[in-house]
Amino acid sequence: MNKYVLIVALGALSYGMLSSFAKIAYGQGYSAAEVTFIQGFIGALILWSASFVRKARDRKKKSDMPAVGRWKLLLAGACMGVATYLYYLSVQYITASLAIVLLMQMAWMSIFAEWIVLRRRPHLKQLGAAAFILFSTFLAGGFTGVTARDFSLLGIALALSSAVLYSFYILFTSELGKDIHVFEKSALMTTGSTVIIFLINCNSLYHSVHIDSGLLQWGLFLAIFGTVIPPICFSVGMPKLGPGLSAILLTLELPAAVLCAFLVLNEQITMIQLLGIVLLFLALLYINLSLKGAKGEKLDLQYSKVQK
């Protein structure tokens, strides 16, 4: 298997398990604003430290990326920051397994993101597969067993909004910063993420009474698995694979989250949910394979480029 596939898959698995642990942190009294900010802040410190160490060791090599390129990475990071905050907020209202299933809608949303940003129009087969993803989500999310008490429109809206922003993050990560070192690229995006989270929640963070050692411990844990490992993996692999194949690999977040919710939160997994997950994988695979008949196919070119 190609190493870039494994790298992006590792980032997806790491990110997928976060919602369950974030829910535990909420149970200890911490808010979504506190958890996401401390996660981003500690993650940015780690990534900038790694970037400075690398520059100190290799002073001859300097980045040729213009300032406007760095600003674009900061804005892309801000997009991911809001997505992360909304996602963490959603698990306060819905189950962690349902939240990750809704987040996975970014796989078909990325089709429209490419259309809007890169002017790549979606094909009829892709739209049909997108509808099939919605049906698969209905099964995988356990909607058949949801009661009125468990069904939160606010939680679902938050998770879907996160998916929209996540789809643009995938696109930007694939297209931006190809000539900048992965540590600096990840640090810039994480900084943008942290800044936007702070601006959104500055009032509540200023009056927070939960800035303690417990929050720092959660921040360090979530930063490593959510703010350090995934951005580095995505920054290394996505530019080589492109948004299409990357979206397929990111669906690994779903089984990681569902399994983690089962092991950590004791959330039950039904056979219908398992069937929905399998169908979801098949639909996502179909979407991206259908690109082979598209004009100017990018996935095949990227594969051949990576194989060389």
C-alpha positions as CSV (number, residue, x, y, z in Angstrom):
1,M,0.0,0.0,0.0
2,N,1.2,3.5,-0.8
3,K,2.8,5.3,2.1
4,Y,0.8,8.4,1.6
5,V,-2.4,6.4,1.9
6,L,-1.2,5.0,5.2
7,I,-0.2,8.4,6.5
8,V,-3.6,10.0,5.8
9,A,-5.4,6.9,7.2
10,L,-3.3,7.3,10.4
11,G,-4.5,10.9,10.8
12,A,-8.1,9.9,10.2
13,L,-8.0,7.1,12.8
14,S,-6.4,9.5,15.3
15,Y,-9.0,12.2,14.7
16,G,-11.9,9.8,14.8
17,M,-11.5,8.8,18.4
18,L,-11.6,12.4,19.8
19,S,-15.3,12.8,20.2
20,S,-15.6,10.1,22.8
21,F,-12.9,11.6,25.0
22,A,-14.3,15.1,24.5
23,K,-17.6,13.8,25.8
24,I,-15.8,12.5,29.0
25,A,-14.2,16.0,29.4
26,Y,-17.7,17.5,29.2
27,G,-18.9,15.2,32.0
28,Q,-16.1,16.6,34.2
29,G,-17.5,20.1,33.8
30,Y,-15.4,21.5,30.9
31,S,-17.1,23.3,28.1
32,A,-16.6,22.8,24.3
33,A,-14.9,26.3,24.1
34,E,-12.4,25.4,26.9
35,V,-11.6,22.0,25.4
36,T,-11.2,23.1,21.8
37,F,-9.1,26.2,22.7
38,I,-6.7,24.4,25.0
39,Q,-6.3,21.6,22.5
40,G,-5.5,24.1,19.7
41,F,-3.2,26.3,21.9
42,I,-1.1,23.3,23.1
43,G,-1.0,21.8,19.7
44,A,0.2,25.1,18.1
45,L,3.0,25.3,20.7
46,I,4.1,21.8,19.9
47,L,4.0,22.4,16.2
48,W,5.8,25.8,16.3
49,S,8.5,24.3,18.6
50,A,9.0,21.5,16.0
51,S,9.2,24.0,13.2
52,F,11.7,26.2,15.0
53,V,13.9,23.2,15.9
54,R,13.9,22.1,12.2
55,K,14.8,25.6,11.1
56,A,17.6,25.8,13.6
57,R,19.1,22.5,12.4
58,D,18.8,23.5,8.7
59,R,19.3,27.2,8.4
60,K,20.3,27.1,4.8
61,K,16.9,26.1,3.6
62,K,14.3,28.8,3.8
63,S,10.7,28.8,2.7
64,D,9.9,30.6,-0.5
65,M,6.2,30.8,0.3
66,P,5.0,34.4,0.1
67,A,3.2,36.1,3.0
68,V,-0.2,35.8,1.2
69,G,0.3,32.1,1.1
70,R,0.7,32.0,4.9
71,W,-2.4,34.1,5.3
72,K,-4.3,31.5,3.2
73,L,-3.1,28.7,5.5
74,L,-4.2,30.7,8.6
75,L,-7.6,31.1,7.1
76,A,-7.8,27.5,6.2
77,G,-6.9,26.7,9.7
78,A,-9.6,29.0,10.9
79,C,-12.1,27.0,8.8
80,M,-10.9,23.8,10.6
81,G,-11.1,25.5,14.0
82,V,-14.7,26.4,13.6
83,A,-15.4,22.9,12.3
84,T,-13.8,21.3,15.3
85,Y,-15.6,23.6,17.7
86,L,-19.0,22.9,16.1
87,Y,-18.2,19.1,16.1
88,Y,-17.3,19.1,19.8
89,L,-20.4,21.2,20.6
90,S,-22.6,18.7,18.7
91,V,-21.7,15.8,21.0
92,Q,-23.2,17.7,23.9
93,Y,-26.6,17.1,22.2
94,I,-26.2,13.8,20.2
95,T,-24.2,10.6,20.6
96,A,-20.6,10.5,19.6
97,S,-21.2,7.8,17.0
98,L,-24.0,9.8,15.4
99,A,-21.9,13.0,15.4
100,I,-19.0,11.3,13.5
101,V,-21.5,9.8,10.9
102,L,-22.9,13.2,10.2
103,L,-19.3,14.6,10.0
104,M,-18.6,12.0,7.3
105,Q,-21.0,13.8,5.0
106,M,-18.0,15.9,4.1
107,A,-17.1,13.1,1.7
108,W,-19.9,14.1,-0.7
109,M,-19.9,17.7,0.4
110,S,-16.3,17.9,-0.9
111,I,-17.7,17.3,-4.4
112,F,-19.5,20.6,-4.2
113,A,-16.6,22.3,-2.5
114,E,-14.4,21.4,-5.5
115,W,-17.2,22.7,-7.8
116,I,-17.5,26.0,-6.0
117,V,-13.7,26.6,-5.5
118,L,-12.0,24.8,-8.4
119,R,-14.9,24.9,-10.9
120,R,-15.0,21.1,-11.2
121,R,-18.7,20.3,-11.9
122,P,-20.1,17.1,-10.3
123,H,-21.4,14.3,-12.5
124,L,-24.8,12.7,-12.3
125,K,-23.4,9.4,-11.0
126,Q,-21.7,11.3,-8.2
127,L,-24.9,13.0,-7.2
128,G,-26.7,9.6,-7.2
129,A,-24.0,8.2,-4.9
130,A,-24.3,11.3,-2.7
131,A,-28.0,10.4,-2.2
132,F,-27.0,6.9,-1.3
133,I,-24.6,8.2,1.3
134,L,-27.6,9.9,3.0
135,F,-29.4,6.6,3.1
136,S,-26.3,4.9,4.5
137,T,-26.0,7.6,7.1
138,F,-29.6,7.0,8.2
139,L,-28.6,3.4,9.0
140,A,-25.2,3.9,10.4
141,G,-26.3,6.7,12.6
142,G,-28.8,4.4,14.3
143,F,-31.8,6.6,13.3
144,T,-34.1,3.6,13.3
145,G,-33.7,3.3,17.1
146,V,-33.7,7.0,17.9
147,T,-36.3,8.3,20.3
148,A,-37.6,11.8,20.6
149,R,-35.4,12.3,23.7
150,D,-32.3,11.3,21.7
151,F,-33.1,13.3,18.6
152,S,-31.6,16.8,18.7
153,L,-32.0,19.0,15.7
154,L,-29.5,21.4,17.1
155,G,-26.9,18.7,17.6
156,I,-27.5,17.4,14.0
157,A,-27.3,20.9,12.6
158,L,-24.0,21.6,14.4
159,A,-22.4,18.3,13.2
160,L,-23.5,19.0,9.6
161,S,-22.2,22.5,9.7
162,S,-18.9,21.0,10.9
163,A,-19.0,18.7,7.9
164,V,-19.4,21.6,5.5
165,L,-16.4,23.4,6.9
166,Y,-14.4,20.2,7.1
167,S,-14.9,19.6,3.3
168,F,-13.4,23.0,2.6
169,Y,-10.5,22.2,5.0
170,I,-9.7,19.0,3.0
171,L,-9.7,21.0,-0.2
172,F,-7.5,23.7,1.1
173,T,-5.1,21.3,2.7
174,S,-4.8,19.5,-0.6
175,E,-4.2,22.6,-2.7
176,L,-2.3,25.1,-0.4
177,G,1.2,25.1,1.0
178,K,2.7,22.4,-1.2
179,D,6.1,24.2,-1.1
180,I,6.3,24.8,2.7
181,H,7.6,22.3,5.3
182,V,4.9,20.2,6.9
183,F,5.7,21.5,10.4
184,E,5.3,25.1,9.5
185,K,2.2,24.4,7.4
186,S,0.6,22.5,10.2
187,A,1.6,25.2,12.7
188,L,0.1,28.0,10.6
189,M,-3.2,26.1,10.2
190,T,-3.4,25.2,13.9
191,T,-2.7,28.8,14.8
192,G,-5.5,30.0,12.6
193,S,-7.7,27.4,14.2
194,T,-6.8,28.5,17.7
195,V,-7.2,32.2,17.0
196,I,-10.7,31.8,15.6
197,I,-11.8,29.6,18.5
198,F,-10.5,32.2,20.9
199,L,-12.3,35.0,19.1
200,I,-15.6,33.1,19.1
201,N,-15.4,32.3,22.8
202,C,-13.2,35.0,24.2
203,N,-15.9,36.2,26.7
204,S,-16.6,32.7,28.1
205,L,-12.9,31.9,28.2
206,Y,-12.1,35.1,30.0
207,H,-14.6,34.2,32.8
208,S,-13.8,30.5,32.8
209,V,-13.2,28.9,36.2
210,H,-12.0,25.6,34.8
211,I,-8.5,26.6,33.7
212,D,-6.8,24.0,35.9
213,S,-4.4,21.0,35.7
214,G,-7.3,18.7,34.6
215,L,-8.0,20.9,31.6
216,L,-4.3,21.0,30.7
217,Q,-4.1,17.2,30.8
218,W,-7.1,17.0,28.5
219,G,-5.6,19.6,26.3
220,L,-2.3,17.8,25.9
221,F,-4.0,14.5,25.2
222,L,-6.4,15.9,22.6
223,A,-3.7,18.1,21.1
224,I,-1.5,15.2,20.4
225,F,-4.2,13.0,18.8
226,G,-6.3,15.8,17.3
227,T,-4.1,18.9,16.6
228,V,-0.6,17.5,16.0
229,I,-0.9,14.0,14.4
230,P,-3.8,14.6,12.0
231,P,-2.6,18.0,10.6
232,I,0.9,16.6,10.0
233,C,-0.5,13.4,8.4
234,F,-3.0,15.4,6.2
235,S,-0.4,18.0,5.2
236,V,2.0,15.2,4.1
237,G,-0.5,12.9,2.4
238,M,-3.3,15.0,1.0
239,P,-1.3,17.1,-1.5
240,K,0.0,13.8,-2.9
241,L,-3.4,12.1,-3.1
242,G,-5.8,14.9,-3.7
243,P,-9.2,15.7,-2.1
244,G,-11.0,12.8,-3.8
245,L,-8.9,9.9,-2.4
246,S,-8.3,11.8,0.8
247,A,-12.1,11.9,1.4
248,I,-12.3,8.1,1.1
249,L,-9.5,7.6,3.6
250,L,-11.0,10.1,6.0
251,T,-14.1,7.9,6.3
252,L,-11.9,5.8,8.6
253,E,-12.7,8.3,11.2
254,L,-16.2,6.8,11.3
255,P,-15.4,3.2,12.4
256,A,-12.7,4.6,14.7
257,A,-15.3,6.9,16.4
258,V,-18.0,4.2,16.6
259,L,-15.6,1.6,18.0
260,C,-14.2,4.1,20.5
261,A,-17.7,5.2,21.6
262,F,-18.5,1.5,22.1
263,L,-15.3,0.8,24.2
264,V,-15.1,4.1,26.1
265,L,-18.7,5.3,26.4
266,N,-20.5,2.0,26.2
267,E,-22.6,3.2,23.3
268,Q,-24.2,0.2,21.6
269,I,-23.6,-0.8,18.0
270,T,-26.4,-2.6,16.2
271,M,-26.2,-4.7,13.1
272,I,-28.1,-2.0,11.2
273,Q,-25.5,0.5,12.1
274,L,-22.8,-1.9,10.9
275,L,-24.7,-2.4,7.6
276,G,-24.9,1.4,7.2
277,I,-21.2,1.8,7.7
278,V,-20.4,-0.8,5.1
279,L,-22.8,0.8,2.6
280,L,-21.3,4.2,3.4
281,F,-17.9,2.9,2.5
282,L,-19.2,1.5,-0.7
283,A,-20.9,4.7,-1.7
284,L,-17.8,6.8,-1.0
285,L,-15.7,4.4,-3.0
286,Y,-18.2,4.6,-5.9
287,I,-18.1,8.4,-5.8
288,N,-14.4,8.6,-6.2
289,L,-14.1,5.8,-8.7
290,S,-16.7,7.5,-10.9
291,L,-14.2,10.3,-11.3
292,K,-12.2,8.0,-13.6
293,G,-14.7,8.9,-16.4
294,A,-14.5,12.6,-15.7
295,K,-12.8,15.1,-17.9
296,G,-9.3,15.9,-16.8
297,E,-9.3,13.1,-14.2
298,K,-7.1,14.2,-11.3
299,L,-7.1,11.1,-9.2
300,D,-5.5,8.9,-11.8
301,L,-2.9,11.5,-12.5
302,Q,-2.1,11.8,-8.8
303,Y,-1.9,8.1,-8.3
304,S,0.6,7.8,-11.2
305,K,2.5,10.7,-9.9
306,V,2.8,9.1,-6.4
307,Q,3.7,5.7,-7.8
308,K,6.8,7.0,-9.6
